[in-house]
Amino acid sequence: MARLSRLTVPGYPHHIIQRGNNRQPIVASDLDRETLLDLVAENALKHHVALHAYVLMDNHVHLLLTPETGDGVPQMMQAVGRRYVRYFNDLHHRSGTLWEGRYKSTVIQPEQYLLACMAYMDLNPVRAGMVAQPQDFAWSSHRHYIGLAQDRRLTPHALYWGLGNTPFAREAAYAEMVRAGLSGSQEARITGSALHGWALGDAAFVAELQKRTDRRVSEGRPGRPVSRSISPG
């Protein structure tokens, strides 16, 4: 079966995953980590994409992005991928591909899943056994959102601002949400949508998206995928 084209919807958040080839590391030092995250931020700004959250693991990276245009995310990810591979190969005296094919992307219904997706990303190092608490991991946006660090790369989503009327209230509310964790069904839905590229939202959200594109947005009858971006109107 032909693989589905990626769906890009301006104005909606997208959960992006880019893995290393054969699950091999994409970073070998803190310099690599800083360089990759700086390239993400630089090209997000250049291509009018808001970077809401991230977690950079050794062999893959998760990003939560909202593009202003239909081609913002693809152009951003292409630029980051090319520049980072050149940097990484030159520095580490290697050649060839670094990425495992195309990045994964899924469109998210913000009211239902944006904050849950942020928590899912924050908890990734905990699930992997790398740290006991998400705040112990230096290479995610979690510390920024609970007030332990300031990360100039980030653009908080309006739903985060809605967690409280003061920075302290927002930080405390978000920290408690992550501490409470996600249900098994939430984790399964976020993981499944990310792996397969299905839209993540309730039935009405998915149905509305499907009306506006020929590309399937949920698991269903196989058909010929159509490469197409859609606008939020």
C-alpha positions in Angstrom: 0.0 0.0 0.0 1.3 3.5 -0.8 2.1 5.5 2.2 -0.1 8.4 3.2 1.0 11.9 2.4 1.5 14.1 5.5 -1.4 16.3 6.4 -0.7 19.9 7.2 -3.4 22.2 8.5 -2.5 25.9 9.1 -3.5 27.1 12.5 -3.6 23.7 14.2 -0.9 22.1 16.3 1.1 19.2 14.8 2.9 16.5 16.8 6.2 15.8 14.9 8.6 12.9 15.4 11.9 12.5 13.6 14.0 9.4 14.4 17.6 8.4 13.7 18.2 5.9 11.0 17.9 2.3 12.4 17.2 4.0 15.8 20.8 5.2 15.9 21.7 8.3 17.9 21.1 11.7 16.3 23.1 13.5 19.0 26.5 12.6 20.6 27.1 15.6 22.8 25.4 18.6 24.4 26.8 20.7 21.6 24.9 18.6 19.2 21.7 19.0 21.2 22.1 22.7 21.4 22.8 22.9 17.7 19.8 20.8 16.7 17.4 22.8 19.0 18.8 26.1 17.8 18.3 25.0 14.2 14.7 24.0 15.0 14.0 27.4 16.6 15.7 29.4 13.8 13.8 27.7 11.0 10.5 27.7 12.9 10.8 31.5 13.0 11.9 31.7 9.4 9.0 29.6 8.2 6.3 31.1 10.5 5.9 28.1 12.7 5.3 28.3 16.5 7.4 25.9 18.5 5.3 25.1 21.6 7.2 22.1 23.1 9.9 19.6 22.4 11.8 16.7 23.9 15.2 15.7 22.4 16.0 12.0 23.1 19.3 10.4 22.0 17.8 8.8 18.9 14.7 10.9 18.1 13.1 14.2 18.7 9.4 15.2 19.4 8.2 18.7 18.4 4.8 20.3 19.0 4.3 23.0 16.3 1.6 25.3 14.9 2.3 26.5 11.3 0.7 29.7 9.9 0.8 28.2 6.3 0.4 24.9 4.7 4.1 24.6 3.7 5.6 26.0 6.9 6.2 22.6 8.7 7.6 20.8 5.6 9.9 23.6 4.7 11.1 24.0 8.3 11.8 20.3 8.7 13.6 20.0 5.4 15.8 22.9 6.3 16.6 21.6 9.8 17.3 18.1 8.4 19.7 19.2 5.7 21.6 21.6 7.8 21.9 19.4 10.9 23.0 16.4 8.9 25.8 18.4 7.3 26.9 19.7 10.7 26.7 16.3 12.3 28.5 14.4 9.6 31.3 17.0 9.3 31.8 17.2 13.1 31.8 13.4 13.6 33.6 12.4 10.5 30.8 10.4 9.0 28.8 10.3 5.8 25.4 9.2 4.6 21.9 9.5 6.0 21.1 10.3 9.6 17.3 10.2 9.6 15.0 7.2 9.4 13.0 8.3 6.4 10.3 10.9 6.6 9.4 12.6 9.8 6.0 11.6 11.4 3.3 14.2 11.7 -0.2 14.3 13.1 -2.7 17.1 13.4 -4.1 17.7 16.9 -7.4 19.0 18.2 -6.0 21.6 20.7 -8.8 21.7 23.2 -8.8 17.9 23.6 -5.1 16.9 23.2 -2.6 19.8 23.1 -1.8 19.8 26.8 -2.0 16.1 27.0 0.5 15.8 24.1 2.9 18.2 25.9 2.7 16.0 29.0 3.2 12.9 26.9 6.4 14.5 25.5 7.6 15.6 28.9 7.2 12.1 30.3 9.1 10.4 27.5 12.4 10.4 29.3 10.6 9.0 32.4 9.0 6.2 30.4 12.5 5.4 28.9 14.0 5.1 32.4 16.4 8.0 31.8 15.2 10.1 34.8 12.9 9.6 37.7 11.0 13.0 37.2 10.5 15.0 34.0 12.1 18.1 35.5 15.4 16.1 35.8 15.7 15.9 32.1 17.5 18.9 30.6 16.5 18.5 27.0 12.8 19.1 27.0 10.6 22.1 27.3 9.2 20.9 30.6 11.5 22.9 32.9 10.4 26.1 31.0 6.7 25.4 31.6 7.1 24.8 35.3 9.3 27.8 36.0 12.7 26.2 36.4 14.3 27.6 33.2 13.7 30.2 30.5 13.7 28.9 27.0 13.8 31.6 24.3 13.0 29.0 21.6 9.4 28.5 22.8 6.1 30.1 22.0 3.5 29.0 24.6 0.1 28.0 23.2 -2.9 30.0 24.3 -4.2 26.9 26.2 -1.1 27.0 28.4 -1.8 30.7 29.2 -5.3 29.7 30.1 -4.0 27.5 33.0 -3.8 30.5 35.3 -3.8 34.3 35.7 -0.2 34.5 36.9 3.1 32.8 35.9 3.1 30.9 39.2 -0.4 29.7 38.8 0.2 28.5 35.2 3.5 26.8 36.2 1.9 25.1 39.2 -1.1 23.9 37.2 1.0 22.5 34.5 3.4 20.8 36.9 0.4 19.1 38.6 -1.1 18.0 35.3 2.2 16.3 34.3 2.6 14.8 37.8 -0.8 13.3 37.5 0.2 11.7 34.2 -1.9 10.3 31.4 -4.4 7.5 31.2 -3.5 4.4 29.3 -6.1 5.3 26.6 -4.6 8.8 26.2 -1.1 7.4 25.8 -2.3 4.8 23.3 -4.2 7.4 21.2 -1.2 9.8 21.1 1.2 7.1 20.3 -1.0 5.5 17.6 -1.8 8.8 15.9 1.9 9.8 15.8 3.0 6.5 14.4 0.3 6.4 11.7 -0.3 10.0 10.9 -4.0 10.0 11.9 -5.6 13.2 13.2 -5.9 13.2 16.9 -9.2 14.5 18.2 -12.8 13.7 18.9 -15.2 12.4 16.2 -16.5 15.8 15.2 -13.0 17.2 14.8 -11.9 14.2 12.7 -15.1 14.4 10.6 -14.6 18.1 9.9 -11.0 17.6 8.8 -12.1 14.8 6.5 -14.6 17.0 4.7 -11.8 19.4 3.7 -9.2 17.0 2.3 -9.0 14.0 0.0 -6.3 12.5 2.2 -7.7 10.0 4.8 -7.3 11.5 8.3 -8.3 8.5 10.4 -8.0 4.7 10.1 -10.5 3.4 7.6 -11.0 2.1 4.1 -7.7 2.2 2.2 -7.6 4.5 -0.8 -5.2 6.4 -3.0 -3.6 9.2 -0.9 -3.6 12.7 -2.3 -0.8 15.1 -1.5 -2.6 18.2 -0.3 -2.4 20.9 2.4 -5.6 22.5 3.6 -6.5 25.9 5.0 -8.4 26.5 8.2 -11.3 28.4 6.6 
